[in-house]
């Protein structure tokens, strides 16, 4: 078709302008991204309640926590090879721990998926279709009649989609996802710490029962010997039938205690089986009287203890994630600016698909601003702010609980150490009473009820002594858990190193 010279000139001038249009749009989009801002509050960890020092008694000394040090095998301080093996099996096969590890993997995948929105999405398109157009379709022009056609449509090309994060909504989502992943990491560490503490607690409870059963057995042997002695005296007419019946009753009662202790031991054994990932019927630990050594546990200042606890770290990361969600909700008030582009070819014949005449492209940007939503955006923002305040409250409560657990451990550790010394003295006194009661009974100066009473007191004191040692071990585990699972002690006690000249060393925790 012939076009006049003026039309050709206008077309020539329009062609460069059309080619420059995509470049202008790209430049404008790039400038908008460079000028982007991030709405919403930046995260700052709030203050947590923490005392300046612990309330302690002698002989406590300060420890120096070290977050860079490995704290995985803290249970080795107890020096028990069987416990070490159980802990290793539990960390390798416990199903709750395996689930926590998978949750961490999921959280990291969420970070990757969320961060992907910061980059363009590129898609490849390839299509082939054969279609018939209806002749009776509505007219597009009254001067041009419709006709029915049957034709092929072949397409190939690339499309690009990109959300310009002008106000930081996507960046806040990434920030929240990363904080949640860090929270999942802390939750995994806390699951390991709790699991290790449960294994140690159940193991020491089982060994305490082994020692208690051994003491009861020794008392049964002594009471059988006493029964033989009373029986021989009864046969000689020296002891009464009441003496014989009393000793038999005491023996039967003590034998009953063995069965009750075995029931408790079996429960701890089954609990350990579950913790190490083994079916309870297939698991057993041979009874053994093990010397329970209570370790010395130094402790740092309260703020250092908080930095080591994984549950406190998890609560703090939950606050950071909740704070970022406020920014996500705030960014929804501002326009969304998606950019898109397509480049490809389209033809009704495959042979012409990649010819110059078949080329097509498009490039565009749109901006969408919400004008009315009946309060939805405000409700979402208020919800995010409320969730953050709840996370702050949860964090502070976790800190208070950490302080309580650490202080409970310190108090129990000190008091039980004193009680253990007193129980040892009580056992020695009860043994002397039994010896005196037997001598008096043999000499005819006392009745056999005095011997029975002395035997009962000795058994009670011996069991109490063992139970206190068992409680000391449990409190030690509880205290290690309260401290976050590990520490490094200074080369010399801090109390001695920091004592003024001329003053006695000691005096608790700094």
Buried (B, 14 or more C-beta within 10 A) or exposed (E): EEEEEEEEEEEEEEEEEEEEEBEEBBEEBEEBBEEBEBBBEEBEEEEBEBEEEBEBEEEBBBBBBBEEEEBBBBBEBBEBEEBBEBBBBBBEEBEBBEEBBEBBEEBBEBBEEBBEBEEEEEEEEEEEEEEEEEEEEEEEEEEEEBEEEEEEEBBBBEBBEBBBBBBBBBBBBBBBBBBBBBBBBBBBBBBBBBBBBBBBBBBBBBBBBBBBBBBBBEBBEBBBEBBEBBBEBBEEEEBBEEBBEBBBEBBEEBBEBBEEBEEBBBBBBBBBBBBBBBEEEEBEBEBEEBEBEBBEBBBBBBEBBBBBBBBBBBBBBBBBBBBBBBBBBBBBBBEBBEBBBBBBBBBEEEEBBEEEEBEEEEBEBEEEEEEEEEEEBEEBBEEBBEBBEEBBEBBBEBBEBBBEBBBBBBBBBBBBBEBBEEBBEBBEEBBEBBEBBBEBBEEEEBBBEBBBBBBBBBBEBBBBBBBBBBBBBBBBBBBBBBBBBBBBBBEEBBBEEEBEEEEEBEBBBB
